């Protein structure tokens, strides 16, 4: 029996207050907006690098095609 293709599942990790020891500025790789790690709405790890996002929409766009943004 052949398995039916399934849609990928994306996991977004919420940031906790104690998770970041410093509040460095980062840039959302999708829209280019500067933000702080603590102010990020989402974070994804891709190829052992953390990427921070201003919105879940940007995180979803990144997750769908990370090669376009790295």
N, CA, C and O atoms as a CHARMM CRD file, in Angstrom:
* protein
*
  280
    1    1 UNK  N      0.84400  -1.16700   0.00000 PROA 1      0.00000
    2    1 UNK  CA     0.00000   0.00000   0.00000 PROA 1      0.00000
    3    1 UNK  C      0.89800   1.24300   0.00000 PROA 1      0.00000
    4    1 UNK  O      1.83400   1.33400   0.79500 PROA 1      0.00000
    5    2 UNK  N      0.62200   2.16400  -0.86100 PROA 2      0.00000
    6    2 UNK  CA     1.39500   3.40300  -0.98100 PROA 2      0.00000
    7    2 UNK  C      0.83700   4.45800  -0.02300 PROA 2      0.00000
    8    2 UNK  O     -0.37100   4.68800   0.04300 PROA 2      0.00000
    9    3 UNK  N      1.74400   5.08500   0.70800 PROA 3      0.00000
   10    3 UNK  CA     1.32600   6.13600   1.64300 PROA 3      0.00000
   11    3 UNK  C      0.98900   7.40400   0.88300 PROA 3      0.00000
   12    3 UNK  O      1.66700   7.75200  -0.08300 PROA 3      0.00000
   13    4 UNK  N     -0.04200   8.08800   1.31100 PROA 4      0.00000
   14    4 UNK  CA    -0.43600   9.35800   0.71800 PROA 4      0.00000
   15    4 UNK  C      0.52000  10.44900   1.18800 PROA 4      0.00000
   16    4 UNK  O      0.92500  10.44500   2.35100 PROA 4      0.00000
   17    5 UNK  N      0.89400  11.38900   0.30600 PROA 5      0.00000
   18    5 UNK  CA     1.73400  12.50000   0.74900 PROA 5      0.00000
   19    5 UNK  C      0.99000  13.34900   1.76800 PROA 5      0.00000
   20    5 UNK  O     -0.22700  13.51900   1.69400 PROA 5      0.00000
   21    6 UNK  N      1.74000  13.87000   2.70600 PROA 6      0.00000
   22    6 UNK  CA     1.13200  14.70400   3.74700 PROA 6      0.00000
   23    6 UNK  C      1.76800  16.08800   3.71300 PROA 6      0.00000
   24    6 UNK  O      2.89300  16.26000   3.24400 PROA 6      0.00000
   25    7 UNK  N      1.03900  17.05500   4.21100 PROA 7      0.00000
   26    7 UNK  CA     1.56300  18.40400   4.31600 PROA 7      0.00000
   27    7 UNK  C      2.56500  18.46300   5.46100 PROA 7      0.00000
   28    7 UNK  O      2.39500  17.77900   6.47000 PROA 7      0.00000
   29    8 UNK  N      3.61300  19.27900   5.31100 PROA 8      0.00000
   30    8 UNK  CA     4.58800  19.40100   6.40400 PROA 8      0.00000
   31    8 UNK  C      3.95600  20.07500   7.61200 PROA 8      0.00000
   32    8 UNK  O      3.01400  20.85900   7.49000 PROA 8      0.00000
   33    9 UNK  N      4.48800  19.75700   8.76300 PROA 9      0.00000
   34    9 UNK  CA     4.05400  20.36900  10.01600 PROA 9      0.00000
   35    9 UNK  C      5.14300  21.33100  10.45300 PROA 9      0.00000
   36    9 UNK  O      6.31400  20.95600  10.51300 PROA 9      0.00000
   37   10 UNK  N      4.77100  22.56200  10.75900 PROA 10     0.00000
   38   10 UNK  CA     5.72800  23.56100  11.20900 PROA 10     0.00000
   39   10 UNK  C      5.55500  23.78000  12.70300 PROA 10     0.00000
   40   10 UNK  O      4.43700  23.93400  13.19500 PROA 10     0.00000
   41   11 UNK  N      6.65500  23.79300  13.40600 PROA 11     0.00000
   42   11 UNK  CA     6.62700  23.99800  14.84600 PROA 11     0.00000
   43   11 UNK  C      7.28800  25.33200  15.14100 PROA 11     0.00000
   44   11 UNK  O      8.42700  25.56900  14.73900 PROA 11     0.00000
   45   12 UNK  N      6.57800  26.19800  15.84000 PROA 12     0.00000
   46   12 UNK  CA     7.09900  27.49600  16.23300 PROA 12     0.00000
   47   12 UNK  C      7.32300  27.47000  17.73600 PROA 12     0.00000
   48   12 UNK  O      6.41400  27.16400  18.50700 PROA 12     0.00000
   49   13 UNK  N      8.53100  27.79000  18.13600 PROA 13     0.00000
   50   13 UNK  CA     8.87500  27.75300  19.54400 PROA 13     0.00000
   51   13 UNK  C      8.67900  29.11800  20.17100 PROA 13     0.00000
   52   13 UNK  O      9.27500  30.09400  19.71600 PROA 13     0.00000
   53   14 UNK  N      7.85100  29.21000  21.21200 PROA 14     0.00000
   54   14 UNK  CA     7.73400  30.49400  21.90600 PROA 14     0.00000
   55   14 UNK  C      9.00200  30.76800  22.70100 PROA 14     0.00000
   56   14 UNK  O      9.65500  29.83800  23.17400 PROA 14     0.00000
   57   15 UNK  N      9.34200  32.00900  22.84500 PROA 15     0.00000
   58   15 UNK  CA    10.51000  32.39900  23.62600 PROA 15     0.00000
   59   15 UNK  C     10.07300  32.67400  25.04600 PROA 15     0.00000
   60   15 UNK  O      9.05200  33.32100  25.27400 PROA 15     0.00000
   61   16 UNK  N     10.83800  32.18700  25.99500 PROA 16     0.00000
   62   16 UNK  CA    10.55900  32.49100  27.39500 PROA 16     0.00000
   63   16 UNK  C     11.51400  33.57700  27.86300 PROA 16     0.00000
   64   16 UNK  O     12.56400  33.78200  27.25500 PROA 16     0.00000
   65   17 UNK  N     11.15900  34.27700  28.94000 PROA 17     0.00000
   66   17 UNK  CA    11.98300  35.37300  29.44000 PROA 17     0.00000
   67   17 UNK  C     13.39300  34.93000  29.77500 PROA 17     0.00000
   68   17 UNK  O     14.34000  35.67000  29.50900 PROA 17     0.00000
   69   18 UNK  N     13.56200  33.77000  30.33800 PROA 18     0.00000
   70   18 UNK  CA    14.88000  33.31700  30.75200 PROA 18     0.00000
   71   18 UNK  C     15.69400  32.67400  29.64500 PROA 18     0.00000
   72   18 UNK  O     16.84100  32.29100  29.87500 PROA 18     0.00000
   73   19 UNK  N     15.14400  32.54600  28.47300 PROA 19     0.00000
   74   19 UNK  CA    15.82000  31.82400  27.40300 PROA 19     0.00000
   75   19 UNK  C     16.96000  32.61000  26.78100 PROA 19     0.00000
   76   19 UNK  O     17.95500  32.02400  26.35400 PROA 19     0.00000
   77   20 UNK  N     16.83200  33.90700  26.72500 PROA 20     0.00000
   78   20 UNK  CA    17.86600  34.72800  26.11800 PROA 20     0.00000
   79   20 UNK  C     18.59300  35.51000  27.20100 PROA 20     0.00000
   80   20 UNK  O     17.96800  36.23000  27.97900 PROA 20     0.00000
   81   21 UNK  N     19.90700  35.36900  27.25100 PROA 21     0.00000
   82   21 UNK  CA    20.66700  36.05300  28.28100 PROA 21     0.00000
   83   21 UNK  C     20.92700  37.50700  27.92100 PROA 21     0.00000
   84   21 UNK  O     21.30200  38.29500  28.79000 PROA 21     0.00000
   85   22 UNK  N     20.73700  37.87900  26.66600 PROA 22     0.00000
   86   22 UNK  CA    20.90400  39.25800  26.24400 PROA 22     0.00000
   87   22 UNK  C     19.84400  39.60100  25.20600 PROA 22     0.00000
   88   22 UNK  O     19.25600  38.71800  24.58200 PROA 22     0.00000
   89   23 UNK  N     19.61900  40.85800  25.03800 PROA 23     0.00000
   90   23 UNK  CA    18.53800  41.31100  24.16700 PROA 23     0.00000
   91   23 UNK  C     19.10700  41.86600  22.87200 PROA 23     0.00000
   92   23 UNK  O     18.79300  42.99300  22.48700 PROA 23     0.00000
   93   24 UNK  N     19.93700  41.08600  22.20000 PROA 24     0.00000
   94   24 UNK  CA    20.57700  41.52400  20.96200 PROA 24     0.00000
   95   24 UNK  C     19.54600  41.80500  19.88600 PROA 24     0.00000
   96   24 UNK  O     18.49700  41.16500  19.81800 PROA 24     0.00000
   97   25 UNK  N     19.86900  42.77600  19.04800 PROA 25     0.00000
   98   25 UNK  CA    19.01800  43.03300  17.89400 PROA 25     0.00000
   99   25 UNK  C     19.27900  41.97000  16.83500 PROA 25     0.00000
  100   25 UNK  O     20.41400  41.54600  16.62100 PROA 25     0.00000
  101   26 UNK  N     18.21800  41.55600  16.18700 PROA 26     0.00000
  102   26 UNK  CA    18.29300  40.59600  15.08800 PROA 26     0.00000
  103   26 UNK  C     17.45900  41.14500  13.94200 PROA 26     0.00000
  104   26 UNK  O     16.71200  42.10800  14.11700 PROA 26     0.00000
  105   27 UNK  N     17.58200  40.54300  12.78300 PROA 27     0.00000
  106   27 UNK  CA    16.82700  40.97200  11.61300 PROA 27     0.00000
  107   27 UNK  C     15.98400  39.79900  11.12200 PROA 27     0.00000
  108   27 UNK  O     16.48400  38.68800  10.94200 PROA 27     0.00000
  109   28 UNK  N     14.71800  40.06400  10.91300 PROA 28     0.00000
  110   28 UNK  CA    13.81700  39.06600  10.34400 PROA 28     0.00000
  111   28 UNK  C     14.30900  38.78900   8.92300 PROA 28     0.00000
  112   28 UNK  O     14.36300  39.71000   8.10900 PROA 28     0.00000
  113   29 UNK  N     14.67200  37.52900   8.60300 PROA 29     0.00000
  114   29 UNK  CA    15.22500  37.24100   7.28200 PROA 29     0.00000
  115   29 UNK  C     14.21200  37.36900   6.14300 PROA 29     0.00000
  116   29 UNK  O     14.61000  37.43900   4.98000 PROA 29     0.00000
  117   30 UNK  N     12.93000  37.40100   6.44800 PROA 30     0.00000
  118   30 UNK  CA    11.90700  37.47700   5.40900 PROA 30     0.00000
  119   30 UNK  C     11.61800  38.92800   5.01900 PROA 30     0.00000
  120   30 UNK  O     11.67400  39.27400   3.83900 PROA 30     0.00000
  121   31 UNK  N     11.31200  39.77100   5.99700 PROA 31     0.00000
  122   31 UNK  CA    10.90700  41.14200   5.68100 PROA 31     0.00000
  123   31 UNK  C     12.00200  42.16100   5.94700 PROA 31     0.00000
  124   31 UNK  O     11.88500  43.31400   5.53000 PROA 31     0.00000
  125   32 UNK  N     13.07300  41.75500   6.63700 PROA 32     0.00000
  126   32 UNK  CA    14.18600  42.65900   6.89600 PROA 32     0.00000
  127   32 UNK  C     13.99000  43.58000   8.08400 PROA 32     0.00000
  128   32 UNK  O     14.81200  44.46800   8.31300 PROA 32     0.00000
  129   33 UNK  N     12.93100  43.39500   8.84100 PROA 33     0.00000
  130   33 UNK  CA    12.65900  44.24900   9.99500 PROA 33     0.00000
  131   33 UNK  C     13.63600  43.93700  11.12500 PROA 33     0.00000
  132   33 UNK  O     13.89100  42.77300  11.43200 PROA 33     0.00000
  133   34 UNK  N     14.18000  44.98600  11.74100 PROA 34     0.00000
  134   34 UNK  CA    15.04100  44.81600  12.91200 PROA 34     0.00000
  135   34 UNK  C     14.15100  44.64900  14.14000 PROA 34     0.00000
  136   34 UNK  O     13.15800  45.35900  14.29600 PROA 34     0.00000
  137   35 UNK  N     14.51200  43.71000  15.00600 PROA 35     0.00000
  138   35 UNK  CA    13.76000  43.46900  16.23300 PROA 35     0.00000
  139   35 UNK  C     14.68800  42.87500  17.26800 PROA 35     0.00000
  140   35 UNK  O     15.79800  42.44600  16.95100 PROA 35     0.00000
  141   36 UNK  N     14.23400  42.85000  18.49800 PROA 36     0.00000
  142   36 UNK  CA    15.01500  42.21300  19.55600 PROA 36     0.00000
  143   36 UNK  C     14.60700  40.75300  19.65500 PROA 36     0.00000
  144   36 UNK  O     13.50100  40.37900  19.26700 PROA 36     0.00000
  145   37 UNK  N     15.49300  39.94500  20.16800 PROA 37     0.00000
  146   37 UNK  CA    15.16800  38.51800  20.34400 PROA 37     0.00000
  147   37 UNK  C     13.94100  38.36300  21.23300 PROA 37     0.00000
  148   37 UNK  O     13.07500  37.52800  20.96800 PROA 37     0.00000
  149   38 UNK  N     13.87200  39.16800  22.28800 PROA 38     0.00000
  150   38 UNK  CA    12.72700  39.09000  23.21600 PROA 38     0.00000
  151   38 UNK  C     11.43500  39.55200  22.55600 PROA 38     0.00000
  152   38 UNK  O     10.35600  39.08700  22.92400 PROA 38     0.00000
  153   39 UNK  N     11.52600  40.44900  21.59600 PROA 39     0.00000
  154   39 UNK  CA    10.33700  40.96000  20.93200 PROA 39     0.00000
  155   39 UNK  C      9.88500  40.13000  19.74800 PROA 39     0.00000
  156   39 UNK  O      8.86700  40.43800  19.12700 PROA 39     0.00000
  157   40 UNK  N     10.63000  39.07800  19.42500 PROA 40     0.00000
  158   40 UNK  CA    10.29600  38.24400  18.27100 PROA 40     0.00000
  159   40 UNK  C      9.00900  37.46100  18.52800 PROA 40     0.00000
  160   40 UNK  O      8.76100  36.99300  19.63900 PROA 40     0.00000
  161   41 UNK  N      8.20300  37.33000  17.48700 PROA 41     0.00000
  162   41 UNK  CA     6.95600  36.56100  17.58000 PROA 41     0.00000
  163   41 UNK  C      7.17600  35.08600  17.29400 PROA 41     0.00000
  164   41 UNK  O      6.32300  34.25900  17.61600 PROA 41     0.00000
  165   42 UNK  N      8.30000  34.74900  16.69800 PROA 42     0.00000
  166   42 UNK  CA     8.57600  33.35300  16.38900 PROA 42     0.00000
  167   42 UNK  C     10.05200  33.13200  16.17400 PROA 42     0.00000
  168   42 UNK  O     10.81100  34.06000  15.89500 PROA 42     0.00000
  169   43 UNK  N     10.44000  31.88200  16.30900 PROA 43     0.00000
  170   43 UNK  CA    11.83600  31.50100  16.08800 PROA 43     0.00000
  171   43 UNK  C     11.84600  30.13600  15.43800 PROA 43     0.00000
  172   43 UNK  O     11.10600  29.24100  15.84600 PROA 43     0.00000
  173   44 UNK  N     12.67600  29.97400  14.43900 PROA 44     0.00000
  174   44 UNK  CA    12.86700  28.67700  13.79700 PROA 44     0.00000
  175   44 UNK  C     14.35100  28.37900  13.73900 PROA 44     0.00000
  176   44 UNK  O     15.16500  29.28500  13.56000 PROA 44     0.00000
  177   45 UNK  N     14.70100  27.12900  13.88900 PROA 45     0.00000
  178   45 UNK  CA    16.08500  26.69800  13.73100 PROA 45     0.00000
  179   45 UNK  C     16.20200  26.02700  12.37200 PROA 45     0.00000
  180   45 UNK  O     15.45700  25.10100  12.05100 PROA 45     0.00000
  181   46 UNK  N     17.15100  26.51300  11.58000 PROA 46     0.00000
  182   46 UNK  CA    17.39200  25.95100  10.25400 PROA 46     0.00000
  183   46 UNK  C     18.89000  25.78800  10.10100 PROA 46     0.00000
  184   46 UNK  O     19.65000  26.74700  10.24000 PROA 46     0.00000
  185   47 UNK  N     19.30600  24.56900   9.81500 PROA 47     0.00000
  186   47 UNK  CA    20.73300  24.25600   9.66700 PROA 47     0.00000
  187   47 UNK  C     21.55200  24.75600  10.85700 PROA 47     0.00000
  188   47 UNK  O     22.60900  25.36700  10.69600 PROA 47     0.00000
  189   48 UNK  N     21.04100  24.48500  12.03500 PROA 48     0.00000
  190   48 UNK  CA    21.69600  24.80500  13.31400 PROA 48     0.00000
  191   48 UNK  C     21.79400  26.29800  13.61300 PROA 48     0.00000
  192   48 UNK  O     22.54000  26.70200  14.50500 PROA 48     0.00000
  193   49 UNK  N     21.05700  27.11200  12.88400 PROA 49     0.00000
  194   49 UNK  CA    21.02000  28.54500  13.14000 PROA 49     0.00000
  195   49 UNK  C     19.60300  28.94600  13.52700 PROA 49     0.00000
  196   49 UNK  O     18.63300  28.51400  12.90400 PROA 49     0.00000
  197   50 UNK  N     19.49400  29.77600  14.56300 PROA 50     0.00000
  198   50 UNK  CA    18.19700  30.29900  14.96200 PROA 50     0.00000
  199   50 UNK  C     17.87600  31.53400  14.13500 PROA 50     0.00000
  200   50 UNK  O     18.72700  32.40100  13.93800 PROA 50     0.00000
  201   51 UNK  N     16.64000  31.60500  13.65200 PROA 51     0.00000
  202   51 UNK  CA    16.14800  32.75300  12.90300 PROA 51     0.00000
  203   51 UNK  C     14.93200  33.28200  13.64900 PROA 51     0.00000
  204   51 UNK  O     14.06500  32.51100  14.06200 PROA 51     0.00000
  205   52 UNK  N     14.86900  34.59400  13.81900 PROA 52     0.00000
  206   52 UNK  CA    13.80300  35.23700  14.57800 PROA 52     0.00000
  207   52 UNK  C     12.90700  36.01500  13.62900 PROA 52     0.00000
  208   52 UNK  O     13.36700  36.54800  12.61900 PROA 52     0.00000
  209   53 UNK  N     11.59900  36.07600  13.96900 PROA 53     0.00000
  210   53 UNK  CA    10.61600  36.64700  13.05700 PROA 53     0.00000
  211   53 UNK  C      9.71400  37.64700  13.77400 PROA 53     0.00000
  212   53 UNK  O      9.37200  37.48100  14.94500 PROA 53     0.00000
  213   54 UNK  N      9.34100  38.68700  13.03600 PROA 54     0.00000
  214   54 UNK  CA     8.46800  39.72200  13.58900 PROA 54     0.00000
  215   54 UNK  C      7.02200  39.24700  13.66900 PROA 54     0.00000
  216   54 UNK  O      6.23400  39.78600  14.44600 PROA 54     0.00000
  217   55 UNK  N      6.66900  38.24600  12.87400 PROA 55     0.00000
  218   55 UNK  CA     5.29400  37.73900  12.86200 PROA 55     0.00000
  219   55 UNK  C      5.30900  36.25500  12.50100 PROA 55     0.00000
  220   55 UNK  O      6.27900  35.74300  11.94100 PROA 55     0.00000
  221   56 UNK  N      4.22400  35.59000  12.83100 PROA 56     0.00000
  222   56 UNK  CA     4.11700  34.18300  12.44800 PROA 56     0.00000
  223   56 UNK  C      3.97200  34.04800  10.94400 PROA 56     0.00000
  224   56 UNK  O      4.33300  33.01300  10.38400 PROA 56     0.00000
  225   57 UNK  N      3.45100  35.07100  10.27700 PROA 57     0.00000
  226   57 UNK  CA     3.35600  35.05900   8.81800 PROA 57     0.00000
  227   57 UNK  C      4.76000  34.97000   8.21200 PROA 57     0.00000
  228   57 UNK  O      4.99300  34.17200   7.30500 PROA 57     0.00000
  229   58 UNK  N      5.69700  35.78800   8.71200 PROA 58     0.00000
  230   58 UNK  CA     7.07500  35.72700   8.20500 PROA 58     0.00000
  231   58 UNK  C      7.70000  34.36100   8.51900 PROA 58     0.00000
  232   58 UNK  O      8.42100  33.80200   7.69300 PROA 58     0.00000
  233   59 UNK  N      7.42300  33.83100   9.70400 PROA 59     0.00000
  234   59 UNK  CA     7.96400  32.51700  10.06700 PROA 59     0.00000
  235   59 UNK  C      7.42500  31.43000   9.14100 PROA 59     0.00000
  236   59 UNK  O      8.16800  30.53500   8.73700 PROA 59     0.00000
  237   60 UNK  N      6.15200  31.50100   8.80500 PROA 60     0.00000
  238   60 UNK  CA     5.55700  30.51500   7.89700 PROA 60     0.00000
  239   60 UNK  C      6.16300  30.62400   6.49700 PROA 60     0.00000
  240   60 UNK  O      6.43800  29.60700   5.86000 PROA 60     0.00000
  241   61 UNK  N      6.37000  31.84700   6.01900 PROA 61     0.00000
  242   61 UNK  CA     6.98900  32.02600   4.69900 PROA 61     0.00000
  243   61 UNK  C      8.39600  31.44400   4.68900 PROA 61     0.00000
  244   61 UNK  O      8.79400  30.79300   3.72300 PROA 61     0.00000
  245   62 UNK  N      9.14800  31.67400   5.75900 PROA 62     0.00000
  246   62 UNK  CA    10.49600  31.13200   5.86800 PROA 62     0.00000
  247   62 UNK  C     10.46200  29.60400   5.88700 PROA 62     0.00000
  248   62 UNK  O     11.23700  28.95200   5.18600 PROA 62     0.00000
  249   63 UNK  N      9.56500  29.04000   6.68800 PROA 63     0.00000
  250   63 UNK  CA     9.47100  27.58700   6.82600 PROA 63     0.00000
  251   63 UNK  C      9.13600  26.90700   5.50300 PROA 63     0.00000
  252   63 UNK  O      9.59300  25.79500   5.23900 PROA 63     0.00000
  253   64 UNK  N      8.34200  27.57300   4.67600 PROA 64     0.00000
  254   64 UNK  CA     7.93700  26.98400   3.40000 PROA 64     0.00000
  255   64 UNK  C      9.10600  26.93300   2.41200 PROA 64     0.00000
  256   64 UNK  O      9.22000  25.98000   1.64100 PROA 64     0.00000
  257   65 UNK  N      9.97200  27.94500   2.42700 PROA 65     0.00000
  258   65 UNK  CA    11.08100  28.01500   1.46500 PROA 65     0.00000
  259   65 UNK  C     12.32200  28.63900   2.11000 PROA 65     0.00000
  260   65 UNK  O     12.73100  29.72900   1.71100 PROA 65     0.00000
  261   66 UNK  N     12.92600  27.97600   3.09200 PROA 66     0.00000
  262   66 UNK  CA    14.07400  28.57900   3.79100 PROA 66     0.00000
  263   66 UNK  C     15.25200  28.89500   2.88200 PROA 66     0.00000
  264   66 UNK  O     16.00800  29.82600   3.15900 PROA 66     0.00000
  265   67 UNK  N     15.42300  28.14100   1.80300 PROA 67     0.00000
  266   67 UNK  CA    16.55100  28.38700   0.89600 PROA 67     0.00000
  267   67 UNK  C     16.47300  29.75900   0.23700 PROA 67     0.00000
  268   67 UNK  O     17.49300  30.27800  -0.21700 PROA 67     0.00000
  269   68 UNK  N     15.28400  30.35600   0.17300 PROA 68     0.00000
  270   68 UNK  CA    15.15000  31.69300  -0.42200 PROA 68     0.00000
  271   68 UNK  C     15.67000  32.79300   0.50300 PROA 68     0.00000
  272   68 UNK  O     15.96500  33.89500   0.04300 PROA 68     0.00000
  273   69 UNK  N     15.78600  32.50700   1.79600 PROA 69     0.00000
  274   69 UNK  CA    16.12000  33.53200   2.77000 PROA 69     0.00000
  275   69 UNK  C     17.45800  33.31900   3.47000 PROA 69     0.00000
  276   69 UNK  O     17.86400  34.14200   4.29100 PROA 69     0.00000
  277   70 UNK  N     18.14000  32.23200   3.15700 PROA 70     0.00000
  278   70 UNK  CA    19.43800  31.97300   3.81000 PROA 70     0.00000
  279   70 UNK  C     20.56800  32.04000   2.81800 PROA 70     0.00000
  280   70 UNK  O     21.72600  31.84800   3.18700 PROA 70     0.00000
